[in-house]
Amino acid sequence: MDRAALFAGLRANPMAGWLRVDGLPCPAVDPGSRILWFGIGGSLLPSETLLAAFASPEQKDRWVSLASPEARPLALGASDQLVFASKSGKTLELWTWLSRLRAGPGWKALARPPIAITQDDANPLAKLARAEGWPIAPIPVDVGGRYSAMTPIGTLPLAWMGRDPGAFLAGAREVSAQVAAGSGPWSARVWELVERLFQAYLRGTQEWVLMPYALRLEQLSAWWVQLVAESLGKVARDSTRRGITPIRAVGPVDQHSQLQRWMAGPRNLGVIVATVEAPAEPERLEPPPGCPYPRLADLDGGRILRAQAEGTMEALEAAGVPLLHWPLPAVSEADLGAFMMAWQCIVGLLGVALELDPLDQPAVEDGKKRTFGKLGLI
C-alpha cells in the first residue's frame, strides 16, 4: 500500500477541504435559549453526537431536532434560537419547516433572528439569510456534509453547551497534521486501520460494527454509519460495485441483541469496540436480599461495564470474528475531535484504496431528484 500516493489522491479531491480544520467563526448563541435545529444527515448527526456526549439533562430538554418534514406540535417562544443547517441550502425538510413556521403566530415574535449554517454563496438559504439579516455560519464549499463536524455544525452546539470548541478543533487538527506529515501516533493508528480494513475487505469482510461501550457515545455510531455508508458504497472505475456496510451498535445493549449474529452468523463481518479508559465516578451498590450477585457490593457500574467490554472482545476473538479495539482516553472535546477526524481520514483513505470517490454521493442525489419529481418541484 503506497501511503504517500493514497494521501495525495485524497488531498487532491476537490471536496477534501475538511483536512484543513479551518476553525470558522460562529455567531454567539445565548446558552439559556432553547435550540431548534433544522437539518438532516451531515447537518444534524455531528451535532447530536456532541449533544449526547456533553449536554446536561436540562440542556437536552432545551434542544429540539427537526429532521423529518412531518408536522408536529411546536409552539415558538420569543427566546428560542432557530438554527437552519444545510450545506447546499436546498434541503427539502428544512424548507418545509421554514415555510411551516413562517405561517404560524410565533415567527414574528422571535427576539433574535435565526442562524443559517450553510455555504456562504448564492444558494437559497444563504440568499434568504442575507436578505433578512440572519447571521451566517459558513460551511466551506470544499467540505461535504458528512465531513462537516469541524465546521459550525459541531462548534456551535459545543459553544451553546458551554464546552470548548477550540479543544475539539485542536484534537482534529492534530490528527490531520500527523496524517499529512506521515508520522506520529495518530498517523500510525489511521494507517493501521486503513490497511487492516482494506485487507479484511479483500478477504470478504464487508460489514463492520462500531460498538462504543458508553451510552454518551451512542450517537457517535449514528454519525459513523453515515460517514462510512455514503463514502464507501460506490461503483468503482471498472464498474464493479464495492463498499462496506456499517452497523450501528452500543454496549452493553447490543451484546444482548446482535452479538449472537456476529459470532455465529456468516463470516463477513468485523467489530470495532470503542471503550473509554477514564475511570467512572465511584459509587456504592447495596444489593437487596435475594440478589443473585451478592458481590455487587464490591463493584460499581464502571467496573462492570469494563468487564462487559472485555468479555465481549474475548468472545469475539475466540469465535474468530475480526476485532478492532479503539480506546478513548476520556469523553472530552479533544478526544472526540480526534476520534471523528481520525475516522474521516480512515474512510477517505480507504475509499481511495478501493478506487472509489469517498467524497461524493451520486446515488443520494439520484434519490433526491426522484423525490422532487414526484412532488413536481423540478
N, C-alpha and C positions, 0 to 999 in steps of 0.2 A: 504494500500500500504506500503510494507516494504521497506523504503528508503535505509536502510543500505544494504539489500540484493540486491536491484536493482543496487546500485552503485558498490557493489563488483562484480556483474555479468558483468557490463560494464568494469570496470578496469581490470578484468581478461581476457578480449578478447585480443587475440594476436595482434590486429590492433588498440588498444586503446592508442598508444604512443602519440597521439596529446594532451592528458591530461597533459603531462609534460610541454609543451610550451618551447622547448629547446632553442630557440634563436640561430639558427645555423648561421655560418658565411656566408657572401655574398661577391662575388667579387666586387671590385669597378667598378662603371659604370659612364662614362662621362655624366654629366647632360645635355650637349649640343648635345649629339648624338641623332640620330633617332633610336628608338627601333623597331625592327621587331620581334614580339613574335609569336613563332610557338608552339601551344599547343591547347588542346581541353578539354572541361569538367572541371574537377577539376584542370587542369593545366592552365586554362585560366580565368574561371569565378571569382575567388577571385581577380585576377589582374585587370580585367575590373571593378569590383566593386569599388576597391580603386582608379582606374584611374578616374571613373566617379565622385567620391566623392571629389577628391582633385586636379586633374590636372587643370592647366590653359588652356585656349583655345589654346595657342601656343604649349603646351605640348601634348594636344590631337591631334594636327595636326602632331606631330612627333612620334606618337605611331601607329603602324600598326599591327593588329591582323590577323593572317593567320591560320584559323582553318580548312577550307574546302580544300580537295585535288584539287579542280578545279584550272585550270591555270588562272592567271590574270596578266595584265601588272605590272611588278615590276622591276625597274632598281635599282641595288645596288649602293650605294655611298660608297666611301672609309671610311667615318666616321661612317657608320652605325654600330649599335651594334645588332647582331643577338642573340636571346635567344631561345634555343630549350628546351622546358619544357615537360617532360614525366616521371612520376614516374617509370613506368616499362621499359622505354627506347625503347619500341616497337611500339609506336603509328604510325599507318599506314599513317595518314595525315601528320605527322611531317616528316617521312622518304620520302614521296612523294615530299615535298617541299625541303628537304635537297638534294635530288637527282636532282631536277629541277635546283636549284641554282648552284650546283657544275658544271652543264653542261653549265652554262652561262658565259658571259665575266667578270662579276664583282666580282666573288668569290675570285680570286687570288689577287685582288686589295684591299681587306679589310685591313684597318690599324690595326685592333685588332681582335683577334680570337673570334669566337662565345662562348657563355656561355651555358653550359649544366646544367639544373636543373633536377636532377634525383637521383635515388638510387645510392650511390657510391659503386657499386658492379660489377659483371661481366655482367651486361646487355649490349645490343648492343650499346646504346648511351654512356654509361659510358666508354666502351672499346674504342669507336671511339675518345671520348674526350681525354682520356689518350694518345692514340697513336698520336694524332695531337696537343697535348699541349694546349687543351682548359681548362679553369678553370671549375671546377665542383662545383656547389652549391647544397649540398646534401639534399635529402628528406629522412628521416629515414625509414627504412624498415617497421617499425610497424605503419606508418601513411598512411592511404589510401588517394587516390587522392582528393576526395571531402571534406576531413578533413584537407587539406594542406594549408589553408590560413595563418597559423602562421609559415610556412616554407619560404624559399626564393621565393616561388610562390607569397607571399604577400609582404615580406620585400624588395625584390629587386626593384619592381616598386616604393615603397614608397621612398627608397633611391634615385632613379633616379629623382623623382619629388622634391627632397629637403625636404621631410616631415620627420617625426620622427618614424622610425620603432621600436625603443625602447619603445615609448609610446604605440604603437599598441600592442606589445607583453605584456607590463605591464598590459594593460587593460584585455587582455585574461587571463593572469596568475592569476590575482586577482579573476576572476570568477572561474577558475579551482580550485584554492586553497580553496575558500569558499565552493564550492560544495563538495570537498573531505573532508573538515572538518565538513560539515553538519551544518554550522552556518554562519550567516551574511546575508546582504540584497540580495546578488546575489544568495546564496543558496535558500533563501526563494522564490525569483522570479522564479528560474528554477523549483523548485519542485511544485510551484503553477501551472505553465504552464503544467508540465508533468501530474499532477493529473487532471487538467481541460480538457486537450486534451484526456486523457485516458477515463474519464467518458463520454465525448462527443462522443467518438468513440463507446462506449458501447450502447449509445442511438441512434446511427445511423448517427452521423455527421462524415462523412468520407472524406469530401473535405474542404480544408481551403485555404483562400486567404491571401496573405501578401500584404498589400497596404500601402507603405510609402507615406506620404504627403510631398515629397521633390524630385524634379527631380534629384538632386545629388545622391539620393539613389535608382534610378530606377534599376540599375544593381544589387543592393542588392537582389531584388526579384528574379532575374535570378539565382544568387548563391544559394538562399534559396530553389528554386524549385528543383535543382539537389540534394541538401542535403537531402531534405525530400523524393523525389521520389525514389532515389536509395537506401535510407536507410530503408524506411517504406513501401515498396511494395514487399512482400515476401510470400513464402509458409511456414507456421508455422510447428512446430514439429508434430502436429496432422494432417498434410496435408491440412489444411484449408488455403484458400487464404486471407491474411489480408493486410491492407495498408491504407495509407492516400494519397489522391490526392492533390498536391499543385497547386495553381493557381497564376499566376503572375499578378500583377496589380501595378498601380501607381496613386496617386491622384494629381490633380483632374481629370485626363484624364478618368480613368475608372469609376468614378461616373457617367459619361455621356455615358458609353458604356457597363458596366457589372452590374451596381447596380440594374437595373430592374430585371435581373435574380436572383440575390442574395436575393432580398426582396420578389419577387412574385413567384419564381420558386420552385422546390421541396425542402423540408426542410431537406437537407442532407449536408448543407454547413455552415461554420462559417467564420468570417472575423477577421483578425488581422490588426489593423490600427497602423502604426508607425508614430509618429509625432516628430518634432524637437522643443524643448522647448526654445532654444536660440532665442531671437528676431532677425528678419531680419534687414538688413540695412534700415534706414529710407529713404523715397523717397517722392517726390512731384508729385501728379497727377493733371492734368489740363483738366477736361472733356470739350470736344468741344460742341458748340451749338447743341442742339438736342439730347445730350446723355440721354438715358433713366434712368440713375442713377446719377443725379446731385450731390448726396452726396459723390461720389467718391473723390471729392476734400478733404474730411476729412479723407480719408482712405489711406492705402498703400497695396502693394501686400502681405506682410507678414500677415497683419491682415485679409485680405480676405481669404488667404489660411487656417489660423487657423479656421475661421468661417466655411469654407467648410468642414474641417475635423470634426469639432464638429457637424455640421448639418448632415453629413453622418452617424456618430456614433449614433446620436439620432434617425435618421430614421431607422437604422438597429435594434436598441434596440426596438423601437416601433413596428417593424414588427416581433419581436420575433426571430431574427437571432442571434445565438451565436456570441458574440463580445468580443474580447480581445484588450486592448489598451496598446501599448508599447511606452512610451515617452522616447526619447533620449535627454539627456541634451543639446547636440550640435552635429554637424558633425565634430568630431575630431578623431585623430588616436586612442586615448584611448577608446572613446565611441564606435567606430566601432569594435575595437578589442574585447571589452567586449560583444557587441551585437552578433558578429559572434561566439565567444566561447560559450556564453550562449545558442545559438541555437544548436550548436554542442552537448552540454550536454543534452539539452531538447530532441533532436531527438535520441541520443544514449540511454538515459534512457527510453524514450517512447518505443523504439524498444525492449529493454529487457522486459519491462512490457507487451508488446504484444506477447512475446515469439518468437521474430524474432532475427536474427543476423543483427543488424543495420550497421555492418561494412563490409559486403560482398556485391557482386552484381553478382550472378551467371547467371541471365538472360542476363545481359550485355555481359558477357564473351561468352555466347552461341551465341549471335548475331555476335560478332567479329569472332568467329570460322567459322560461316556460310559465312561471308563476305570473309574471307581468302580462304575458299574452292572454292567459285565461281571464285576467281581470280587466283587459282592454286598456292597460296602462302604457303599452308601446304599439 
